[in-house]
Amino acid sequence: METKREKFVRLAEARTNKIIDMLRLLGNCANKANYDYSDADIQKIFGTLDKELKIAKMKFNSTEVEEGKFKL
């Protein structure tokens, strides 16, 4: 039987590693030889990521928050 702590550690590690992998993939989009983007695109992407990170942190402080989807 898995304890709540063990379940948290298992899931938190796996989900955090997925996020890190996805951020690294997003970083690959910075290659101007392969992609065309504007400063506004970059500001919107990272503004949204900053907002979602803040929301996730707030959830650990038991603050109610609204969630939305990202759209460029």
PyMOL Python script that loads the backbone (N, CA, C, O; Angstrom):
from pymol import cmd

cmd.read_pdbstr("""\
ATOM      1  N   MET A   1       0.851  -1.184   0.000  1.00  0.00           N
ATOM      2  CA  MET A   1       0.000   0.000   0.000  1.00  0.00           C
ATOM      3  C   MET A   1       0.892   1.240   0.000  1.00  0.00           C
ATOM      4  O   MET A   1       1.777   1.383   0.843  1.00  0.00           O
ATOM      5  N   GLU A   2       0.647   2.123  -0.949  1.00  0.00           N
ATOM      6  CA  GLU A   2       1.417   3.354  -1.090  1.00  0.00           C
ATOM      7  C   GLU A   2       0.856   4.427  -0.163  1.00  0.00           C
ATOM      8  O   GLU A   2      -0.354   4.655  -0.126  1.00  0.00           O
ATOM      9  N   THR A   3       1.744   5.084   0.586  1.00  0.00           N
ATOM     10  CA  THR A   3       1.290   6.161   1.473  1.00  0.00           C
ATOM     11  C   THR A   3       1.039   7.424   0.645  1.00  0.00           C
ATOM     12  O   THR A   3       1.466   7.527  -0.505  1.00  0.00           O
ATOM     13  N   LYS A   4       0.342   8.372   1.254  1.00  0.00           N
ATOM     14  CA  LYS A   4       0.095   9.643   0.574  1.00  0.00           C
ATOM     15  C   LYS A   4       1.410  10.335   0.217  1.00  0.00           C
ATOM     16  O   LYS A   4       1.532  10.927  -0.855  1.00  0.00           O
ATOM     17  N   ARG A   5       2.385  10.260   1.111  1.00  0.00           N
ATOM     18  CA  ARG A   5       3.703  10.869   0.876  1.00  0.00           C
ATOM     19  C   ARG A   5       4.395  10.197  -0.301  1.00  0.00           C
ATOM     20  O   ARG A   5       4.934  10.878  -1.174  1.00  0.00           O
ATOM     21  N   GLU A   6       4.387   8.881  -0.332  1.00  0.00           N
ATOM     22  CA  GLU A   6       5.027   8.146  -1.420  1.00  0.00           C
ATOM     23  C   GLU A   6       4.363   8.460  -2.764  1.00  0.00           C
ATOM     24  O   GLU A   6       5.037   8.607  -3.784  1.00  0.00           O
ATOM     25  N   LYS A   7       3.040   8.558  -2.747  1.00  0.00           N
ATOM     26  CA  LYS A   7       2.303   8.896  -3.965  1.00  0.00           C
ATOM     27  C   LYS A   7       2.660  10.300  -4.425  1.00  0.00           C
ATOM     28  O   LYS A   7       2.876  10.527  -5.616  1.00  0.00           O
ATOM     29  N   PHE A   8       2.726  11.250  -3.484  1.00  0.00           N
ATOM     30  CA  PHE A   8       3.093  12.624  -3.824  1.00  0.00           C
ATOM     31  C   PHE A   8       4.487  12.665  -4.447  1.00  0.00           C
ATOM     32  O   PHE A   8       4.683  13.281  -5.495  1.00  0.00           O
ATOM     33  N   VAL A   9       5.447  12.016  -3.807  1.00  0.00           N
ATOM     34  CA  VAL A   9       6.825  12.023  -4.308  1.00  0.00           C
ATOM     35  C   VAL A   9       6.881  11.425  -5.711  1.00  0.00           C
ATOM     36  O   VAL A   9       7.515  11.988  -6.604  1.00  0.00           O
ATOM     37  N   ARG A  10       6.224  10.295  -5.903  1.00  0.00           N
ATOM     38  CA  ARG A  10       6.228   9.625  -7.205  1.00  0.00           C
ATOM     39  C   ARG A  10       5.647  10.526  -8.289  1.00  0.00           C
ATOM     40  O   ARG A  10       6.252  10.710  -9.345  1.00  0.00           O
ATOM     41  N   LEU A  11       4.467  11.085  -8.019  1.00  0.00           N
ATOM     42  CA  LEU A  11       3.801  11.921  -9.010  1.00  0.00           C
ATOM     43  C   LEU A  11       4.508  13.267  -9.212  1.00  0.00           C
ATOM     44  O   LEU A  11       4.663  13.721 -10.345  1.00  0.00           O
ATOM     45  N   ALA A  12       4.929  13.894  -8.132  1.00  0.00           N
ATOM     46  CA  ALA A  12       5.585  15.196  -8.239  1.00  0.00           C
ATOM     47  C   ALA A  12       6.897  15.086  -9.018  1.00  0.00           C
ATOM     48  O   ALA A  12       7.202  15.944  -9.847  1.00  0.00           O
ATOM     49  N   GLU A  13       7.667  14.040  -8.755  1.00  0.00           N
ATOM     50  CA  GLU A  13       8.916  13.857  -9.497  1.00  0.00           C
ATOM     51  C   GLU A  13       8.646  13.630 -10.982  1.00  0.00           C
ATOM     52  O   GLU A  13       9.286  14.246 -11.833  1.00  0.00           O
ATOM     53  N   ALA A  14       7.708  12.755 -11.290  1.00  0.00           N
ATOM     54  CA  ALA A  14       7.407  12.449 -12.693  1.00  0.00           C
ATOM     55  C   ALA A  14       6.872  13.674 -13.421  1.00  0.00           C
ATOM     56  O   ALA A  14       7.292  13.959 -14.543  1.00  0.00           O
ATOM     57  N   ARG A  15       5.960  14.393 -12.801  1.00  0.00           N
ATOM     58  CA  ARG A  15       5.361  15.567 -13.453  1.00  0.00           C
ATOM     59  C   ARG A  15       6.364  16.703 -13.590  1.00  0.00           C
ATOM     60  O   ARG A  15       6.371  17.404 -14.602  1.00  0.00           O
ATOM     61  N   THR A  16       7.209  16.891 -12.587  1.00  0.00           N
ATOM     62  CA  THR A  16       8.231  17.931 -12.671  1.00  0.00           C
ATOM     63  C   THR A  16       9.215  17.617 -13.786  1.00  0.00           C
ATOM     64  O   THR A  16       9.610  18.508 -14.538  1.00  0.00           O
ATOM     65  N   ASN A  17       9.612  16.359 -13.897  1.00  0.00           N
ATOM     66  CA  ASN A  17      10.530  15.975 -14.970  1.00  0.00           C
ATOM     67  C   ASN A  17       9.900  16.139 -16.347  1.00  0.00           C
ATOM     68  O   ASN A  17      10.597  16.492 -17.299  1.00  0.00           O
ATOM     69  N   LYS A  18       8.596  15.890 -16.475  1.00  0.00           N
ATOM     70  CA  LYS A  18       7.904  16.120 -17.745  1.00  0.00           C
ATOM     71  C   LYS A  18       7.931  17.601 -18.105  1.00  0.00           C
ATOM     72  O   LYS A  18       8.166  17.966 -19.257  1.00  0.00           O
ATOM     73  N   ILE A  19       7.689  18.450 -17.108  1.00  0.00           N
ATOM     74  CA  ILE A  19       7.698  19.892 -17.346  1.00  0.00           C
ATOM     75  C   ILE A  19       9.086  20.346 -17.784  1.00  0.00           C
ATOM     76  O   ILE A  19       9.219  21.136 -18.719  1.00  0.00           O
ATOM     77  N   ILE A  20      10.114  19.851 -17.113  1.00  0.00           N
ATOM     78  CA  ILE A  20      11.490  20.202 -17.478  1.00  0.00           C
ATOM     79  C   ILE A  20      11.782  19.771 -18.920  1.00  0.00           C
ATOM     80  O   ILE A  20      12.365  20.533 -19.692  1.00  0.00           O
ATOM     81  N   ASP A  21      11.380  18.562 -19.277  1.00  0.00           N
ATOM     82  CA  ASP A  21      11.580  18.084 -20.644  1.00  0.00           C
ATOM     83  C   ASP A  21      10.866  18.977 -21.653  1.00  0.00           C
ATOM     84  O   ASP A  21      11.430  19.313 -22.695  1.00  0.00           O
ATOM     85  N   MET A  22       9.636  19.360 -21.349  1.00  0.00           N
ATOM     86  CA  MET A  22       8.870  20.210 -22.259  1.00  0.00           C
ATOM     87  C   MET A  22       9.481  21.612 -22.371  1.00  0.00           C
ATOM     88  O   MET A  22       9.482  22.200 -23.452  1.00  0.00           O
ATOM     89  N   LEU A  23       9.992  22.142 -21.274  1.00  0.00           N
ATOM     90  CA  LEU A  23      10.660  23.447 -21.327  1.00  0.00           C
ATOM     91  C   LEU A  23      11.912  23.381 -22.196  1.00  0.00           C
ATOM     92  O   LEU A  23      12.206  24.317 -22.939  1.00  0.00           O
ATOM     93  N   ARG A  24      12.639  22.293 -22.103  1.00  0.00           N
ATOM     94  CA  ARG A  24      13.822  22.112 -22.953  1.00  0.00           C
ATOM     95  C   ARG A  24      13.419  22.026 -24.419  1.00  0.00           C
ATOM     96  O   ARG A  24      14.101  22.586 -25.277  1.00  0.00           O
ATOM     97  N   LEU A  25      12.326  21.338 -24.719  1.00  0.00           N
ATOM     98  CA  LEU A  25      11.834  21.284 -26.093  1.00  0.00           C
ATOM     99  C   LEU A  25      11.392  22.654 -26.573  1.00  0.00           C
ATOM    100  O   LEU A  25      11.657  23.026 -27.716  1.00  0.00           O
ATOM    101  N   LEU A  26      10.723  23.406 -25.714  1.00  0.00           N
ATOM    102  CA  LEU A  26      10.330  24.763 -26.068  1.00  0.00           C
ATOM    103  C   LEU A  26      11.564  25.604 -26.382  1.00  0.00           C
ATOM    104  O   LEU A  26      11.553  26.404 -27.318  1.00  0.00           O
ATOM    105  N   GLY A  27      12.626  25.424 -25.599  1.00  0.00           N
ATOM    106  CA  GLY A  27      13.871  26.149 -25.840  1.00  0.00           C
ATOM    107  C   GLY A  27      14.451  25.869 -27.216  1.00  0.00           C
ATOM    108  O   GLY A  27      15.118  26.725 -27.797  1.00  0.00           O
ATOM    109  N   ASN A  28      14.202  24.680 -27.738  1.00  0.00           N
ATOM    110  CA  ASN A  28      14.668  24.361 -29.085  1.00  0.00           C
ATOM    111  C   ASN A  28      14.030  25.261 -30.141  1.00  0.00           C
ATOM    112  O   ASN A  28      14.601  25.457 -31.213  1.00  0.00           O
ATOM    113  N   CYS A  29      12.875  25.799 -29.852  1.00  0.00           N
ATOM    114  CA  CYS A  29      12.191  26.698 -30.791  1.00  0.00           C
ATOM    115  C   CYS A  29      12.903  28.039 -30.930  1.00  0.00           C
ATOM    116  O   CYS A  29      12.541  28.840 -31.792  1.00  0.00           O
ATOM    117  N   ALA A  30      13.893  28.292 -30.108  1.00  0.00           N
ATOM    118  CA  ALA A  30      14.627  29.555 -30.164  1.00  0.00           C
ATOM    119  C   ALA A  30      15.574  29.616 -31.361  1.00  0.00           C
ATOM    120  O   ALA A  30      16.117  30.680 -31.657  1.00  0.00           O
ATOM    121  N   ASN A  31      15.779  28.509 -32.047  1.00  0.00           N
ATOM    122  CA  ASN A  31      16.696  28.448 -33.180  1.00  0.00           C
ATOM    123  C   ASN A  31      16.125  29.234 -34.364  1.00  0.00           C
ATOM    124  O   ASN A  31      15.208  28.771 -35.043  1.00  0.00           O
ATOM    125  N   LYS A  32      16.680  30.428 -34.603  1.00  0.00           N
ATOM    126  CA  LYS A  32      16.187  31.304 -35.677  1.00  0.00           C
ATOM    127  C   LYS A  32      16.429  30.720 -37.064  1.00  0.00           C
ATOM    128  O   LYS A  32      15.793  31.149 -38.027  1.00  0.00           O
ATOM    129  N   ALA A  33      17.331  29.756 -37.185  1.00  0.00           N
ATOM    130  CA  ALA A  33      17.563  29.122 -38.480  1.00  0.00           C
ATOM    131  C   ALA A  33      16.372  28.252 -38.893  1.00  0.00           C
ATOM    132  O   ALA A  33      16.152  28.006 -40.079  1.00  0.00           O
ATOM    133  N   ASN A  34      15.609  27.791 -37.899  1.00  0.00           N
ATOM    134  CA  ASN A  34      14.481  26.901 -38.188  1.00  0.00           C
ATOM    135  C   ASN A  34      13.116  27.532 -37.960  1.00  0.00           C
ATOM    136  O   ASN A  34      12.115  27.042 -38.483  1.00  0.00           O
ATOM    137  N   TYR A  35      13.061  28.616 -37.184  1.00  0.00           N
ATOM    138  CA  TYR A  35      11.772  29.188 -36.793  1.00  0.00           C
ATOM    139  C   TYR A  35      11.783  30.701 -36.922  1.00  0.00           C
ATOM    140  O   TYR A  35      12.827  31.344 -36.814  1.00  0.00           O
ATOM    141  N   ASP A  36      10.613  31.251 -37.152  1.00  0.00           N
ATOM    142  CA  ASP A  36      10.440  32.703 -37.222  1.00  0.00           C
ATOM    143  C   ASP A  36       9.438  33.103 -36.150  1.00  0.00           C
ATOM    144  O   ASP A  36       8.320  32.589 -36.117  1.00  0.00           O
ATOM    145  N   TYR A  37       9.833  34.014 -35.278  1.00  0.00           N
ATOM    146  CA  TYR A  37       8.966  34.463 -34.185  1.00  0.00           C
ATOM    147  C   TYR A  37       9.310  35.902 -33.833  1.00  0.00           C
ATOM    148  O   TYR A  37      10.395  36.397 -34.138  1.00  0.00           O
ATOM    149  N   SER A  38       8.362  36.555 -33.188  1.00  0.00           N
ATOM    150  CA  SER A  38       8.554  37.952 -32.794  1.00  0.00           C
ATOM    151  C   SER A  38       8.801  38.052 -31.294  1.00  0.00           C
ATOM    152  O   SER A  38       8.577  37.103 -30.543  1.00  0.00           O
ATOM    153  N   ASP A  39       9.263  39.213 -30.882  1.00  0.00           N
ATOM    154  CA  ASP A  39       9.431  39.468 -29.447  1.00  0.00           C
ATOM    155  C   ASP A  39       8.092  39.371 -28.732  1.00  0.00           C
ATOM    156  O   ASP A  39       8.023  38.921 -27.588  1.00  0.00           O
ATOM    157  N   ALA A  40       7.024  39.796 -29.409  1.00  0.00           N
ATOM    158  CA  ALA A  40       5.687  39.715 -28.810  1.00  0.00           C
ATOM    159  C   ALA A  40       5.293  38.251 -28.557  1.00  0.00           C
ATOM    160  O   ALA A  40       4.690  37.932 -27.533  1.00  0.00           O
ATOM    161  N   ASP A  41       5.642  37.370 -29.503  1.00  0.00           N
ATOM    162  CA  ASP A  41       5.370  35.939 -29.307  1.00  0.00           C
ATOM    163  C   ASP A  41       6.074  35.426 -28.062  1.00  0.00           C
ATOM    164  O   ASP A  41       5.477  34.724 -27.246  1.00  0.00           O
ATOM    165  N   ILE A  42       7.336  35.777 -27.922  1.00  0.00           N
ATOM    166  CA  ILE A  42       8.143  35.309 -26.792  1.00  0.00           C
ATOM    167  C   ILE A  42       7.587  35.861 -25.481  1.00  0.00           C
ATOM    168  O   ILE A  42       7.493  35.137 -24.489  1.00  0.00           O
ATOM    169  N   GLN A  43       7.220  37.141 -25.476  1.00  0.00           N
ATOM    170  CA  GLN A  43       6.645  37.746 -24.268  1.00  0.00           C
ATOM    171  C   GLN A  43       5.352  37.056 -23.882  1.00  0.00           C
ATOM    172  O   GLN A  43       5.103  36.819 -22.700  1.00  0.00           O
ATOM    173  N   LYS A  44       4.524  36.731 -24.869  1.00  0.00           N
ATOM    174  CA  LYS A  44       3.250  36.072 -24.580  1.00  0.00           C
ATOM    175  C   LYS A  44       3.477  34.664 -24.031  1.00  0.00           C
ATOM    176  O   LYS A  44       2.825  34.261 -23.068  1.00  0.00           O
ATOM    177  N   ILE A  45       4.395  33.919 -24.635  1.00  0.00           N
ATOM    178  CA  ILE A  45       4.690  32.560 -24.171  1.00  0.00           C
ATOM    179  C   ILE A  45       5.178  32.585 -22.733  1.00  0.00           C
ATOM    180  O   ILE A  45       4.635  31.891 -21.874  1.00  0.00           O
ATOM    181  N   PHE A  46       6.216  33.394 -22.469  1.00  0.00           N
ATOM    182  CA  PHE A  46       6.806  33.371 -21.138  1.00  0.00           C
ATOM    183  C   PHE A  46       5.951  34.084 -20.097  1.00  0.00           C
ATOM    184  O   PHE A  46       6.031  33.768 -18.910  1.00  0.00           O
ATOM    185  N   GLY A  47       5.137  35.038 -20.527  1.00  0.00           N
ATOM    186  CA  GLY A  47       4.176  35.643 -19.610  1.00  0.00           C
ATOM    187  C   GLY A  47       3.154  34.620 -19.143  1.00  0.00           C
ATOM    188  O   GLY A  47       2.792  34.573 -17.968  1.00  0.00           O
ATOM    189  N   THR A  48       2.697  33.802 -20.083  1.00  0.00           N
ATOM    190  CA  THR A  48       1.728  32.749 -19.748  1.00  0.00           C
ATOM    191  C   THR A  48       2.365  31.696 -18.849  1.00  0.00           C
ATOM    192  O   THR A  48       1.745  31.252 -17.883  1.00  0.00           O
ATOM    193  N   LEU A  49       3.590  31.294 -19.154  1.00  0.00           N
ATOM    194  CA  LEU A  49       4.279  30.315 -18.308  1.00  0.00           C
ATOM    195  C   LEU A  49       4.497  30.857 -16.901  1.00  0.00           C
ATOM    196  O   LEU A  49       4.309  30.141 -15.917  1.00  0.00           O
ATOM    197  N   ASP A  50       4.894  32.130 -16.807  1.00  0.00           N
ATOM    198  CA  ASP A  50       5.073  32.755 -15.491  1.00  0.00           C
ATOM    199  C   ASP A  50       3.759  32.749 -14.709  1.00  0.00           C
ATOM    200  O   ASP A  50       3.737  32.449 -13.515  1.00  0.00           O
ATOM    201  N   LYS A  51       2.669  33.084 -15.396  1.00  0.00           N
ATOM    202  CA  LYS A  51       1.355  33.118 -14.750  1.00  0.00           C
ATOM    203  C   LYS A  51       0.964  31.722 -14.246  1.00  0.00           C
ATOM    204  O   LYS A  51       0.498  31.581 -13.115  1.00  0.00           O
ATOM    205  N   GLU A  52       1.149  30.702 -15.072  1.00  0.00           N
ATOM    206  CA  GLU A  52       0.778  29.340 -14.685  1.00  0.00           C
ATOM    207  C   GLU A  52       1.649  28.826 -13.540  1.00  0.00           C
ATOM    208  O   GLU A  52       1.165  28.097 -12.675  1.00  0.00           O
ATOM    209  N   LEU A  53       2.918  29.195 -13.530  1.00  0.00           N
ATOM    210  CA  LEU A  53       3.784  28.801 -12.427  1.00  0.00           C
ATOM    211  C   LEU A  53       3.321  29.455 -11.131  1.00  0.00           C
ATOM    212  O   LEU A  53       3.317  28.826 -10.073  1.00  0.00           O
ATOM    213  N   LYS A  54       2.932  30.717 -11.225  1.00  0.00           N
ATOM    214  CA  LYS A  54       2.423  31.433 -10.045  1.00  0.00           C
ATOM    215  C   LYS A  54       1.138  30.770  -9.539  1.00  0.00           C
ATOM    216  O   LYS A  54       0.955  30.614  -8.332  1.00  0.00           O
ATOM    217  N   ILE A  55       0.252  30.382 -10.455  1.00  0.00           N
ATOM    218  CA  ILE A  55      -0.996  29.712 -10.076  1.00  0.00           C
ATOM    219  C   ILE A  55      -0.700  28.386  -9.378  1.00  0.00           C
ATOM    220  O   ILE A  55      -1.310  28.067  -8.357  1.00  0.00           O
ATOM    221  N   ALA A  56       0.240  27.615  -9.933  1.00  0.00           N
ATOM    222  CA  ALA A  56       0.590  26.323  -9.320  1.00  0.00           C
ATOM    223  C   ALA A  56       1.139  26.527  -7.910  1.00  0.00           C
ATOM    224  O   ALA A  56       0.797  25.780  -6.994  1.00  0.00           O
ATOM    225  N   LYS A  57       1.989  27.537  -7.738  1.00  0.00           N
ATOM    226  CA  LYS A  57       2.523  27.825  -6.401  1.00  0.00           C
ATOM    227  C   LYS A  57       1.406  28.207  -5.442  1.00  0.00           C
ATOM    228  O   LYS A  57       1.404  27.783  -4.286  1.00  0.00           O
ATOM    229  N   MET A  58       0.456  29.006  -5.915  1.00  0.00           N
ATOM    230  CA  MET A  58      -0.654  29.444  -5.070  1.00  0.00           C
ATOM    231  C   MET A  58      -1.503  28.264  -4.619  1.00  0.00           C
ATOM    232  O   MET A  58      -2.025  28.272  -3.505  1.00  0.00           O
ATOM    233  N   LYS A  59      -1.649  27.252  -5.466  1.00  0.00           N
ATOM    234  CA  LYS A  59      -2.436  26.074  -5.102  1.00  0.00           C
ATOM    235  C   LYS A  59      -1.847  25.368  -3.889  1.00  0.00           C
ATOM    236  O   LYS A  59      -2.581  24.792  -3.086  1.00  0.00           O
ATOM    237  N   PHE A  60      -0.539  25.410  -3.755  1.00  0.00           N
ATOM    238  CA  PHE A  60       0.100  24.784  -2.600  1.00  0.00           C
ATOM    239  C   PHE A  60      -0.118  25.606  -1.333  1.00  0.00           C
ATOM    240  O   PHE A  60       0.122  25.125  -0.226  1.00  0.00           O
ATOM    241  N   ASN A  61      -0.574  26.848  -1.500  1.00  0.00           N
ATOM    242  CA  ASN A  61      -0.918  27.697  -0.362  1.00  0.00           C
ATOM    243  C   ASN A  61      -2.428  27.747  -0.159  1.00  0.00           C
ATOM    244  O   ASN A  61      -2.927  28.623   0.547  1.00  0.00           O
ATOM    245  N   SER A  62      -3.163  26.814  -0.771  1.00  0.00           N
ATOM    246  CA  SER A  62      -4.616  26.674  -0.641  1.00  0.00           C
ATOM    247  C   SER A  62      -5.391  27.900  -1.112  1.00  0.00           C
ATOM    248  O   SER A  62      -6.464  28.192  -0.584  1.00  0.00           O
ATOM    249  N   THR A  63      -4.870  28.606  -2.079  1.00  0.00           N
ATOM    250  CA  THR A  63      -5.563  29.757  -2.650  1.00  0.00           C
ATOM    251  C   THR A  63      -6.333  29.286  -3.876  1.00  0.00           C
ATOM    252  O   THR A  63      -5.792  28.575  -4.723  1.00  0.00           O
ATOM    253  N   GLU A  64      -7.598  29.686  -3.966  1.00  0.00           N
ATOM    254  CA  GLU A  64      -8.390  29.305  -5.125  1.00  0.00           C
ATOM    255  C   GLU A  64      -7.963  30.134  -6.319  1.00  0.00           C
ATOM    256  O   GLU A  64      -7.769  31.345  -6.214  1.00  0.00           O
ATOM    257  N   VAL A  65      -7.817  29.466  -7.464  1.00  0.00           N
ATOM    258  CA  VAL A  65      -7.370  30.135  -8.681  1.00  0.00           C
ATOM    259  C   VAL A  65      -8.161  29.615  -9.871  1.00  0.00           C
ATOM    260  O   VAL A  65      -8.725  28.521  -9.832  1.00  0.00           O
ATOM    261  N   GLU A  66      -8.193  30.428 -10.945  1.00  0.00           N
ATOM    262  CA  GLU A  66      -8.820  30.018 -12.189  1.00  0.00           C
ATOM    263  C   GLU A  66      -7.750  29.512 -13.132  1.00  0.00           C
ATOM    264  O   GLU A  66      -6.633  30.028 -13.153  1.00  0.00           O
ATOM    265  N   GLU A  67      -8.093  28.498 -13.915  1.00  0.00           N
ATOM    266  CA  GLU A  67      -7.161  27.954 -14.882  1.00  0.00           C
ATOM    267  C   GLU A  67      -7.700  28.203 -16.275  1.00  0.00           C
ATOM    268  O   GLU A  67      -8.911  28.168 -16.492  1.00  0.00           O
ATOM    269  N   GLY A  68      -6.806  28.454 -17.221  1.00  0.00           N
ATOM    270  CA  GLY A  68      -7.182  28.641 -18.613  1.00  0.00           C
ATOM    271  C   GLY A  68      -6.177  27.943 -19.503  1.00  0.00           C
ATOM    272  O   GLY A  68      -5.177  27.409 -19.025  1.00  0.00           O
ATOM    273  N   LYS A  69      -6.444  27.947 -20.794  1.00  0.00           N
ATOM    274  CA  LYS A  69      -5.567  27.332 -21.791  1.00  0.00           C
ATOM    275  C   LYS A  69      -4.767  28.418 -22.493  1.00  0.00           C
ATOM    276  O   LYS A  69      -5.245  29.540 -22.656  1.00  0.00           O
ATOM    277  N   PHE A  70      -3.550  28.084 -22.909  1.00  0.00           N
ATOM    278  CA  PHE A  70      -2.689  29.008 -23.628  1.00  0.00           C
ATOM    279  C   PHE A  70      -3.054  29.019 -25.105  1.00  0.00           C
ATOM    280  O   PHE A  70      -3.323  27.969 -25.689  1.00  0.00           O
ATOM    281  N   LYS A  71      -3.063  30.198 -25.710  1.00  0.00           N
ATOM    282  CA  LYS A  71      -3.292  30.333 -27.147  1.00  0.00           C
ATOM    283  C   LYS A  71      -2.451  31.500 -27.623  1.00  0.00           C
ATOM    284  O   LYS A  71      -2.528  32.596 -27.067  1.00  0.00           O
ATOM    285  N   LEU A  72      -1.651  31.272 -28.645  1.00  0.00           N
ATOM    286  CA  LEU A  72      -0.756  32.297 -29.174  1.00  0.00           C
ATOM    287  C   LEU A  72      -1.478  33.229 -30.089  1.00  0.00           C
ATOM    288  O   LEU A  72      -0.874  34.157 -30.627  1.00  0.00           O
TER     289      LEU A  72
END
""", "prot")
cmd.dss("prot")
cmd.show_as("cartoon", "prot")
cmd.util.cbc("prot")
cmd.orient("prot")
